[in-house]
């Protein structure tokens, strides 16, 4: 009988209810929720770091596929959106929605230090959970979990980032009374049929950033997006 079935970890059963998936191999769920601190160095069972590694890749594949079907935009835009959807903060957001922190197996000291609410621990735990579902139920079950909890976030990310970053950067510069962004080619490499451009954009009083792309347009958009990421709040 599994550890969850034996009742050793009743909080994990509650997590199954909240995510809408019951594990066949519930030891996978135990491993996914086991933080490296658990047992204070005396633990013989493995922690969730290997599952986290796998879950990050499964999440990336599902997000890339969702964006491919959801949007007809260029590679650069899709890449920025993918990064927003798979980052630790987004994984932690989903973890908080399913109250994953309540099911984590932590050391007493990590628990006292607020480990159940730490973004890094929650994000890692969520990735490990995705991997555990994938290994236990296959891609279809992992995709059901993804669709349930990531699709609403995906729709919001697409809605917020629908504006071209060059347009948004220009509008922000005007709002704060600065001159229009200036774009400068810093480097061009590669053969004529496959060039690679490095372009720097600068806004007086704000700063500068660089972007790389297969065309000048793509490089400019990446540079604008990077400068927007560091825009003072």
C-alpha positions in Angstrom: 0.0 0.0 0.0 1.2 3.5 -0.8 2.3 6.0 1.9 -0.7 8.2 1.1 -3.0 5.3 1.2 -1.7 4.3 4.6 -2.6 7.7 5.9 1.0 8.8 6.7 0.5 12.0 4.7 -3.1 12.9 4.9 -2.4 16.4 3.5 -1.4 14.9 0.2 -4.8 13.4 -0.2 -6.3 16.9 0.1 -3.9 18.1 -2.6 -5.1 15.3 -4.9 -8.7 16.6 -4.4 -7.7 20.1 -5.2 -5.9 19.3 -8.4 -8.5 16.9 -9.6 -6.1 14.0 -10.1 -5.6 10.8 -8.0 -2.2 9.1 -8.3 -1.9 5.4 -9.0 1.7 5.5 -7.7 1.2 7.9 -4.8 4.8 7.5 -3.8 5.5 9.8 -6.8 3.3 12.4 -5.1 5.2 12.0 -1.9 8.5 12.5 -3.7 7.2 15.5 -5.6 6.3 17.2 -2.3 9.6 16.3 -0.5 11.8 19.3 -0.2 15.6 18.8 0.1 15.5 20.1 3.7 13.0 17.4 4.8 14.5 15.0 7.4 17.3 17.4 8.4 19.9 15.3 6.6 18.6 12.0 8.0 16.1 11.2 5.1 16.7 8.1 3.0 13.9 8.8 0.5 14.7 11.1 -2.5 13.7 14.7 -2.6 11.9 16.4 -5.5 14.8 18.0 -7.4 14.9 15.4 -10.2 11.2 15.6 -10.7 11.5 19.4 -10.8 14.1 19.1 -13.6 11.6 16.9 -15.6 8.6 19.1 -14.8 10.3 22.2 -16.1 10.7 20.5 -19.5 7.2 19.1 -19.6 5.8 22.5 -18.7 8.0 24.2 -21.4 6.7 21.7 -24.0 3.1 22.2 -23.1 3.4 26.0 -23.0 5.2 26.1 -26.4 2.5 23.9 -27.9 -0.3 26.0 -26.4 1.2 29.2 -27.7 1.8 27.8 -31.1 -1.9 26.9 -31.5 -3.1 30.0 -29.6 -1.2 32.6 -31.5 0.1 33.2 -35.0 2.7 35.7 -33.9 6.5 35.7 -34.6 9.0 33.5 -32.8 10.3 36.4 -30.7 6.9 37.2 -29.3 6.2 33.6 -28.5 9.5 33.2 -26.7 8.8 36.2 -24.5 5.4 34.8 -23.6 6.7 31.4 -23.0 9.3 32.8 -20.5 6.5 34.6 -18.7 4.4 31.4 -18.4 7.1 29.0 -17.2 9.0 31.2 -14.8 9.1 30.4 -11.1 6.7 33.2 -10.1 4.0 31.7 -12.4 4.5 28.2 -11.1 4.3 29.6 -7.5 1.0 31.3 -8.5 -0.5 28.0 -9.5 1.0 26.4 -6.4 -0.8 28.9 -4.2 -4.0 28.4 -6.1 -4.0 24.6 -5.2 -2.6 25.3 -1.7 0.4 23.2 -2.5 2.4 24.7 0.4 0.1 22.9 2.8 1.2 19.5 1.4 5.0 20.2 1.3 7.3 18.0 3.4 9.8 20.4 4.9 12.3 20.4 7.7 11.1 22.0 11.0 13.5 24.9 10.5 12.4 25.6 6.9 8.8 25.4 8.0 9.4 27.9 10.8 11.1 30.2 8.3 8.0 30.4 6.1 9.1 27.8 3.5 5.5 26.9 2.6 5.1 30.4 1.2 8.5 30.9 -0.5 8.2 31.5 -4.2 11.2 29.4 -5.0 10.0 26.4 -3.0 6.5 26.6 -4.3 7.6 27.0 -7.9 9.9 24.0 -7.6 7.2 22.0 -6.0 4.7 22.8 -8.7 7.2 21.7 -11.4 7.8 18.5 -9.5 4.0 17.9 -9.3 3.7 18.3 -13.1 6.4 15.7 -13.6 4.8 13.3 -11.1 1.5 13.6 -12.9 3.3 13.0 -16.2 5.1 9.9 -15.0 2.0 8.5 -13.3 -0.7 9.3 -15.9 1.1 10.2 -19.0 1.0 13.3 -21.2 -2.8 13.4 -21.4 -3.3 13.7 -17.6 -0.5 16.2 -17.3 -2.1 18.2 -20.1 -5.4 18.2 -18.2 -3.7 19.7 -15.2 -2.0 22.3 -17.4 -5.2 23.3 -19.2 -7.0 23.7 -15.9 -4.5 25.9 -14.2 -2.3 27.5 -17.0 -4.8 28.3 -19.7 -6.4 31.2 -17.8 -2.9 32.6 -17.1 -1.9 32.1 -20.8 -4.9 34.1 -21.9 -4.1 36.9 -19.6 -0.4 37.0 -20.6 -1.4 37.2 -24.3 -4.0 39.9 -23.6 -1.5 42.1 -21.7 1.4 41.6 -24.1 -0.7 42.0 -27.3 0.9 45.4 -28.0 4.2 45.4 -30.0 7.1 46.2 -27.5 8.5 48.9 -29.8 5.1 50.7 -29.7 4.8 50.3 -26.0 8.3 51.6 -25.4 7.6 54.6 -27.5 4.4 55.3 -25.6 6.1 55.0 -22.2 8.9 57.3 -23.3 6.4 59.9 -24.3 4.4 59.6 -21.1 7.5 60.4 -19.0 8.4 63.3 -21.3 11.5 61.7 -22.9 12.6 61.7 -26.5 11.7 58.8 -28.7 13.7 55.6 -28.4 16.9 55.4 -30.4 17.9 52.1 -32.1 21.5 51.4 -33.1 23.0 48.3 -34.8 25.9 47.2 -32.5 26.8 44.1 -34.4 26.0 42.2 -37.6 27.3 38.7 -38.0 26.6 35.5 -40.0 26.3 35.0 -43.8 24.1 37.2 -45.9 21.4 34.5 -46.2 21.4 34.0 -42.4 22.4 37.3 -40.7 22.3 37.9 -37.0 21.8 41.4 -35.6 22.5 42.9 -32.2 20.7 46.2 -31.7 20.8 48.5 -28.8 17.8 50.7 -27.8 18.2 53.7 -25.5 15.8 56.2 -23.9 17.2 59.3 -22.4 16.9 59.3 -18.6 15.8 55.6 -18.5 18.6 53.5 -19.8 19.5 51.1 -22.7 19.2 47.4 -23.5 20.2 45.1 -26.3 18.4 42.5 -28.4 19.5 39.9 -30.8 17.5 38.6 -33.8 17.6 37.1 -37.2 16.4 40.4 -38.7 16.7 44.0 -37.6 13.0 44.2 -36.8 13.2 41.1 -34.5 16.4 42.5 -32.8 14.7 45.9 -32.2 11.6 44.2 -30.7 13.8 42.1 -28.4 15.8 45.1 -27.3 12.6 47.1 -26.6 11.1 44.2 -24.6 14.3 43.9 -22.5 14.3 47.7 -21.8 10.6 47.4 -20.8 11.5 44.6 -18.4 13.8 47.0 -16.5 11.6 50.0 -16.8 11.4 51.8 -13.4 8.1 51.4 -11.6 
